[in-house]
Amino acid sequence: MRRVVVTGLGILSPVGSGKKQFFDALAAGHSAIRRLPATSADDLSPKLGAELAFDPLAHLSRRKTAELDRTTQISLVAVQQALSDAGLVLNEPDGDRCGTYWGTGMGSTQTIESSYRGMFSDPQYRIRPATIVMSMNNSAAAQIAIDFGIRGPNLTYSTACSSSAVAIGEAFRAIRYGVVDRAIAGGAEAMLTPGTMRGWQALRILAHEDPVDVAASCRPFSRDRTGFVLGEGAAAVVLEELDIARRRGASIYAEIAGYGCTTDASHITKPQVRGQVEAIRSALSESGLTLEDIGYINAHGTATAVGDVVETEAIKMVFGSAARTIPISSTKSMHGHLIGGAGATEFAAAVLAMNHRIAPPTAHLRVPDPECDLDYVPNEAREGVPMRAVMSNSFAFGGNNAVLVARSISAPNL
């Protein structure tokens, strides 16, 4: 069986872009959650979001900026970061054996919403000729292939909050079973638009604004949690077959050892313990690791009343007594919920945590919920944590569960 390694990381997140800025912010417990400007928030209550500081013209031509939705723009920049980080230029033969595996929850939200808004508010409004190709869910993946010469499989995954975790898992499988030798995998989301925000608001799962500190409004696993805060961002990983990566002298962050994907088949919005348990067990089984090998878990941790309790119970059911010894954190407390970009961003956080031996905190965990009674690394990062392997959980609407396990390539006996 072929082994699959991570050789490049590209991250655009509300707390910082690039692997160093991103992880330094997480380790410092920095939150990017803010009040949205009036033009974005409209009549929303609460008016909260984790916006990405991103100027497309700093990265893309004026023409390309005009022709691409924001989700595609940030996807391209994240992929460019990842390829540069991997020291990889895909020449003609390489592109034939490389695939694109990309995730997004809602695709090109800004293009779709602005088009409908213009059409219904102005009888003279002219729809842009590129509207359809800009708004297709696979537009980001297609543009990645075009820009970087990737001619292998080009697949888009849309499984709500687990989209980019599924994309990474499926890319891992494609390399493992010889479909491709390399893959660009990850995902993106940019849905901080008035219409989309109103839709999320109607679900009554968005966090209330903290009366003392707006940045502390998302508090996973805390008894006083009120929900999550939407964010925007993109994350990409370069995956390669181990021997191919070694032959070109690539630096290796981690080996992907296991992937589990299940569906609750129960309720569209209410998570179930059984599906999460089976996804975790499947990932662990494929990895060949023991429960004690997992040194850190990046939790899905959305700060919803039901979700945090269900995830806690799932971890306890799988790990038993070992569950209480594992540092676990939800970085959504700082970068918000990136929906289609969440799984890849949080997988990157877990891999960087293992490389730095630092467990980032669950920020703003003020009052531990008695039902969420594991070691959720409250408020401050924990340094010097032994991490031979890490896990990243992504549990989505639709009951889609995706779990990724990565291990250190240099860890003894692994």
C-alpha positions as CSV (number, residue, x, y, z in Angstrom):
1,M,0.0,0.0,0.0
2,R,1.4,3.4,-1.0
3,R,2.1,6.0,1.7
4,V,0.9,9.5,1.4
5,V,2.6,12.6,2.9
6,V,1.9,16.3,3.3
7,T,4.6,18.4,1.7
8,G,3.0,21.8,1.3
9,L,0.5,24.0,3.2
10,G,-1.4,27.1,2.0
11,I,-3.7,29.0,4.4
12,L,-5.8,32.1,4.1
13,S,-7.7,32.5,7.3
14,P,-9.3,35.3,9.3
15,V,-6.6,35.1,12.0
16,G,-3.8,35.2,9.5
17,S,-2.6,34.0,6.1
18,G,0.4,31.7,5.5
19,K,1.3,28.9,7.8
20,K,3.4,30.9,10.3
21,Q,1.0,33.8,10.8
22,F,-1.9,31.4,11.0
23,F,-0.4,29.1,13.6
24,D,1.2,31.9,15.6
25,A,-2.2,33.5,16.0
26,L,-3.8,30.2,17.1
27,A,-1.1,29.6,19.6
28,A,-1.6,33.1,21.0
29,G,-5.3,32.6,21.3
30,H,-6.0,35.5,18.9
31,S,-9.6,35.7,17.8
32,A,-10.6,37.4,14.5
33,I,-14.3,37.5,15.3
34,R,-15.7,41.0,14.9
35,R,-18.8,43.0,14.2
36,L,-19.4,43.0,10.4
37,P,-19.5,46.4,8.7
38,A,-23.0,47.7,8.0
39,T,-22.8,47.0,4.2
40,S,-22.3,43.3,5.0
41,A,-24.4,42.9,8.1
42,D,-27.6,44.8,6.9
43,D,-30.3,44.2,9.4
44,L,-28.7,41.1,10.9
45,S,-28.7,40.4,14.6
46,P,-26.1,39.5,15.7
47,K,-23.8,41.2,13.3
48,L,-20.8,38.9,13.8
49,G,-18.3,37.4,11.4
50,A,-14.7,36.4,11.0
51,E,-13.7,38.2,7.8
52,L,-10.6,37.5,5.7
53,A,-8.3,40.4,5.0
54,F,-7.8,39.8,1.3
55,D,-7.1,42.1,-1.6
56,P,-7.4,40.1,-4.8
57,L,-5.5,42.7,-6.8
58,A,-2.4,42.0,-4.6
59,H,-2.4,38.5,-6.1
60,L,-4.3,38.4,-9.3
61,S,-4.6,40.5,-12.4
62,R,-7.5,43.0,-12.7
63,R,-9.1,41.0,-15.4
64,K,-8.9,37.8,-13.4
65,T,-10.2,39.5,-10.3
66,A,-13.3,40.7,-12.3
67,E,-13.9,37.2,-13.8
68,L,-13.6,35.1,-10.7
69,D,-15.8,34.8,-7.6
70,R,-14.2,35.5,-4.2
71,T,-14.2,31.8,-3.3
72,T,-12.2,31.0,-6.4
73,Q,-9.8,33.9,-5.9
74,I,-8.9,32.8,-2.4
75,S,-8.7,29.2,-3.5
76,L,-6.1,30.1,-6.1
77,V,-4.0,32.0,-3.7
78,A,-4.1,29.2,-1.1
79,V,-3.0,26.6,-3.7
80,Q,-0.2,28.9,-4.9
81,Q,1.0,29.2,-1.3
82,A,0.9,25.4,-0.9
83,L,2.8,24.7,-4.0
84,S,5.4,27.3,-3.2
85,D,5.7,25.9,0.4
86,A,6.2,22.4,-1.2
87,G,8.9,23.8,-3.6
88,L,6.9,22.2,-6.4
89,V,6.4,23.3,-10.0
90,L,4.1,21.0,-11.9
91,N,5.8,20.4,-15.3
92,E,4.2,18.7,-18.2
93,P,4.5,15.0,-17.1
94,D,3.7,15.9,-13.5
95,G,0.4,17.4,-14.3
96,D,-0.9,14.2,-15.9
97,R,-0.4,12.3,-12.6
98,C,-1.7,15.0,-10.3
99,G,-5.3,15.5,-9.3
100,T,-7.4,18.4,-7.8
101,Y,-9.7,17.5,-4.9
102,W,-11.5,20.6,-3.7
103,G,-14.3,21.2,-1.2
104,T,-16.9,24.0,-0.8
105,G,-20.2,24.1,1.0
106,M,-22.1,26.7,-1.1
107,G,-19.7,27.6,-3.9
108,S,-19.7,31.1,-5.4
109,T,-22.1,32.7,-3.0
110,Q,-21.1,36.3,-3.7
111,T,-21.6,36.0,-7.5
112,I,-25.0,34.3,-7.1
113,E,-26.3,36.7,-4.5
114,S,-25.1,39.9,-6.3
115,S,-26.6,38.7,-9.6
116,Y,-30.0,38.0,-8.1
117,R,-30.0,41.2,-6.1
118,G,-29.2,43.2,-9.2
119,M,-31.8,41.4,-11.4
120,F,-34.6,41.9,-8.9
121,S,-33.8,45.5,-7.9
122,D,-33.1,47.0,-11.2
123,P,-35.0,46.2,-14.4
124,Q,-32.1,47.5,-16.5
125,Y,-29.5,45.3,-14.7
126,R,-27.4,43.3,-17.1
127,I,-26.2,39.9,-16.0
128,R,-22.5,39.4,-16.6
129,P,-21.7,37.0,-19.4
130,A,-19.5,35.0,-17.1
131,T,-22.1,34.6,-14.4
132,I,-22.7,30.9,-14.9
133,V,-19.1,29.8,-15.0
134,M,-18.3,32.1,-12.1
135,S,-21.0,30.6,-10.0
136,M,-20.6,26.9,-10.7
137,N,-19.7,24.9,-7.6
138,N,-16.7,23.4,-9.4
139,S,-15.4,26.8,-10.7
140,A,-12.7,26.9,-8.1
141,A,-11.4,23.4,-8.8
142,A,-11.5,24.0,-12.5
143,Q,-9.6,27.2,-12.2
144,I,-7.0,25.6,-10.0
145,A,-6.4,23.0,-12.7
146,I,-6.2,25.6,-15.4
147,D,-3.8,27.9,-13.6
148,F,-1.4,25.2,-12.4
149,G,-1.6,22.6,-15.2
150,I,-3.2,19.8,-13.2
151,R,-4.6,17.3,-15.7
152,G,-5.6,14.4,-13.5
153,P,-9.0,14.0,-11.8
154,N,-10.7,17.3,-11.0
155,L,-13.3,16.7,-8.3
156,T,-15.4,19.0,-6.2
157,Y,-16.9,17.8,-2.9
158,S,-19.9,19.6,-1.3
159,T,-20.7,18.0,2.0
160,A,-21.4,21.2,4.0
161,C,-18.9,21.7,6.9
162,S,-16.9,18.5,6.1
163,S,-16.4,19.4,2.4
164,S,-12.6,20.0,2.5
165,A,-11.9,17.2,5.0
166,V,-13.6,14.8,2.6
167,A,-11.6,16.3,-0.3
168,I,-8.3,15.6,1.5
169,G,-9.5,12.2,2.5
170,E,-10.5,11.3,-1.1
171,A,-7.2,12.7,-2.4
172,F,-5.3,10.5,0.1
173,R,-7.2,7.5,-1.1
174,A,-6.5,8.3,-4.8
175,I,-2.7,8.4,-4.1
176,R,-2.8,5.4,-1.8
177,Y,-4.4,3.3,-4.5
178,G,-2.3,4.6,-7.4
179,V,-4.9,6.7,-9.2
180,V,-2.5,9.7,-9.0
181,D,1.0,10.4,-7.6
182,R,0.2,13.8,-6.3
183,A,-2.8,15.9,-5.4
184,I,-3.8,19.4,-4.5
185,A,-6.6,19.1,-1.9
186,G,-8.5,21.5,0.4
187,G,-11.4,23.9,0.1
188,A,-12.7,27.4,0.5
189,E,-15.8,29.4,1.5
190,A,-16.7,33.1,1.3
191,M,-20.3,33.4,2.3
192,L,-20.5,36.6,4.4
193,T,-23.3,38.1,2.3
194,P,-26.5,39.5,3.7
195,G,-28.8,36.9,2.1
196,T,-26.7,33.9,3.2
197,M,-26.2,35.3,6.7
198,R,-30.0,35.8,7.0
199,G,-30.4,32.1,6.1
200,W,-28.0,31.0,8.8
201,Q,-29.6,33.4,11.2
202,A,-33.0,31.7,10.6
203,L,-31.5,28.4,11.8
204,R,-30.9,30.0,15.3
205,I,-27.4,28.5,15.6
206,L,-25.3,31.7,15.2
207,A,-23.6,33.0,18.3
208,H,-24.9,35.9,20.3
209,E,-22.6,38.8,20.6
210,D,-20.6,38.8,23.9
211,P,-21.6,41.9,25.8
212,V,-18.0,42.4,27.2
213,D,-15.7,41.2,24.3
214,V,-17.0,40.7,20.8
215,A,-14.0,38.5,20.0
216,A,-15.1,36.1,22.7
217,S,-18.6,35.4,21.1
218,C,-17.8,31.9,20.0
219,R,-17.1,29.6,23.0
220,P,-17.0,25.9,22.2
221,F,-17.5,23.5,25.1
222,S,-18.2,26.3,27.5
223,R,-21.5,26.1,29.4
224,D,-22.4,29.6,28.3
225,R,-21.9,28.9,24.6
226,T,-24.5,30.3,22.2
227,G,-23.5,29.1,18.8
228,F,-20.8,29.6,16.1
229,V,-19.7,32.6,14.1
230,L,-19.3,32.3,10.3
231,G,-15.9,33.0,8.8
232,E,-14.3,32.9,5.3
233,G,-11.1,31.5,4.1
234,A,-9.3,28.8,2.2
235,A,-6.7,26.1,2.9
236,A,-4.8,23.8,0.5
237,V,-2.4,20.9,1.1
238,V,0.0,19.3,-1.3
239,L,-0.1,15.5,-1.0
240,E,2.5,13.2,-2.5
241,E,3.4,9.5,-2.5
242,L,6.2,9.1,0.0
243,D,8.9,7.8,-2.3
244,I,8.2,10.5,-4.9
245,A,8.4,13.2,-2.3
246,R,11.7,11.8,-1.0
247,R,13.3,11.5,-4.4
248,R,12.8,15.2,-5.0
249,G,14.1,16.1,-1.5
250,A,10.8,17.5,-0.3
251,S,10.3,18.6,3.3
252,I,7.5,16.5,4.9
253,Y,5.1,17.8,7.5
254,A,3.3,14.5,8.2
255,E,2.0,11.3,6.8
256,I,-1.8,10.9,6.4
257,A,-2.4,7.5,8.0
258,G,-6.2,7.2,8.1
259,Y,-9.5,8.6,6.9
260,G,-13.0,7.8,8.0
261,C,-16.2,9.0,6.3
262,T,-19.7,8.0,7.4
263,T,-23.2,9.4,7.3
264,D,-25.7,9.5,10.3
265,A,-28.7,8.9,8.0
266,S,-30.7,10.3,10.8
267,H,-31.4,14.1,10.7
268,I,-30.3,16.9,8.4
269,T,-29.1,19.2,11.2
270,K,-28.9,17.1,14.4
271,P,-25.7,15.2,14.8
272,Q,-25.7,11.6,16.1
273,V,-23.1,9.9,18.2
274,R,-23.1,6.6,16.3
275,G,-22.0,8.1,12.9
276,Q,-19.2,10.1,14.5
277,V,-18.0,7.1,16.4
278,E,-17.8,5.0,13.3
279,A,-15.9,7.7,11.4
280,I,-13.3,8.0,14.2
281,R,-13.0,4.2,14.4
282,S,-12.7,3.8,10.7
283,A,-9.9,6.4,10.5
284,L,-8.0,4.8,13.4
285,S,-8.4,1.4,12.0
286,E,-7.0,2.4,8.6
287,S,-4.1,4.2,10.3
288,G,-3.0,1.1,12.3
289,L,-2.4,3.4,15.3
290,T,-3.4,2.7,18.9
291,L,-5.7,5.0,20.9
292,E,-2.6,6.0,22.9
293,D,-0.8,7.2,19.8
294,I,-3.1,10.1,19.3
295,G,-1.5,13.1,21.0
296,Y,-4.0,15.9,20.0
297,I,-7.4,16.2,18.5
298,N,-8.6,19.3,16.6
299,A,-12.3,19.0,17.4
300,H,-15.2,20.0,15.1
301,G,-16.4,22.1,18.1
302,T,-18.9,24.5,16.7
303,A,-20.2,25.8,20.1
304,T,-23.7,24.7,19.5
305,A,-25.6,23.3,22.4
306,V,-26.1,19.8,20.9
307,G,-23.0,19.5,18.7
308,D,-20.4,19.9,21.4
309,V,-22.0,17.3,23.7
310,V,-22.4,14.8,20.9
311,E,-18.8,15.1,19.8
312,T,-17.6,14.8,23.4
313,E,-19.6,11.6,23.8
314,A,-18.3,10.2,20.5
315,I,-14.7,10.8,21.6
316,K,-15.3,9.1,25.0
317,M,-17.0,6.1,23.4
318,V,-14.0,5.5,21.1
319,F,-11.1,6.3,23.4
320,G,-12.6,5.2,26.7
321,S,-10.4,6.2,29.7
322,A,-7.7,7.5,27.3
323,A,-10.1,10.2,26.2
324,R,-9.3,12.2,29.3
325,T,-5.6,12.3,28.6
326,I,-5.7,13.8,25.1
327,P,-5.5,17.5,24.6
328,I,-8.4,18.6,22.4
329,S,-9.3,22.0,21.1
330,S,-11.7,23.8,18.8
331,T,-9.9,26.5,16.8
332,K,-13.3,27.8,15.5
333,S,-13.2,29.8,18.7
334,M,-10.7,32.0,16.9
335,H,-11.1,31.8,13.1
336,G,-14.8,31.1,13.1
337,H,-16.6,28.4,11.1
338,L,-15.3,28.4,7.6
339,I,-17.9,25.8,6.4
340,G,-16.4,24.4,3.2
341,G,-12.9,25.6,4.1
342,A,-13.2,24.4,7.8
343,G,-11.9,20.8,7.4
344,A,-8.8,21.7,5.5
345,T,-8.0,24.7,7.7
346,E,-8.4,22.6,10.9
347,F,-6.4,19.7,9.5
348,A,-3.6,22.2,8.8
349,A,-3.9,23.4,12.4
350,A,-3.5,19.8,13.6
351,V,-0.5,19.1,11.4
352,L,1.2,22.3,12.5
353,A,0.4,21.5,16.1
354,M,2.2,18.2,15.8
355,N,5.2,19.9,14.1
356,H,5.5,22.5,16.8
357,R,4.4,20.3,19.7
358,I,1.9,23.0,20.7
359,A,-1.8,22.3,21.3
360,P,-3.6,25.5,20.4
361,P,-6.3,26.5,22.9
362,T,-10.0,26.5,22.8
363,A,-10.3,30.3,23.3
364,H,-12.9,31.9,25.7
365,L,-13.7,28.6,27.5
366,R,-14.9,30.3,30.6
367,V,-17.1,27.9,32.4
368,P,-16.6,24.2,31.4
369,D,-19.8,22.4,30.6
370,P,-20.2,19.4,32.8
371,E,-21.3,17.4,29.7
372,C,-18.2,18.4,27.9
373,D,-15.7,17.1,30.5
374,L,-12.6,16.3,28.4
375,D,-9.3,18.2,28.3
376,Y,-10.3,21.0,25.9
377,V,-7.1,23.1,26.5
378,P,-8.9,26.2,27.9
379,N,-7.8,29.7,26.9
380,E,-4.0,29.1,26.7
381,A,-1.9,27.0,24.3
382,R,-0.1,24.1,25.8
383,E,3.6,23.7,24.8
384,G,5.8,20.6,24.7
385,V,3.0,18.2,24.1
386,P,4.2,14.8,22.8
387,M,2.4,14.3,19.5
388,R,3.3,11.2,17.5
389,A,-0.1,11.4,15.7
390,V,-3.0,13.8,15.5
391,M,-6.7,13.7,14.5
392,S,-9.0,16.2,12.9
393,N,-12.8,15.9,13.2
394,S,-15.3,17.4,10.7
395,F,-19.0,16.8,11.3
396,A,-21.4,18.4,8.9
397,F,-25.1,19.1,8.3
398,G,-26.6,16.2,6.4
399,G,-24.9,14.0,9.0
400,N,-21.7,13.7,7.0
401,N,-18.7,12.8,9.2
402,A,-15.1,13.0,8.1
403,V,-12.1,12.2,10.3
404,L,-8.4,12.5,9.2
405,V,-5.5,11.0,11.1
406,A,-1.9,12.2,10.5
407,R,1.3,11.0,12.0
408,S,4.8,12.2,12.3
409,I,7.0,10.7,9.5
410,S,9.9,10.6,12.0
411,A,8.1,9.2,15.0
412,P,9.8,5.9,16.2
413,N,7.8,2.7,15.7
414,L,5.2,4.5,13.4
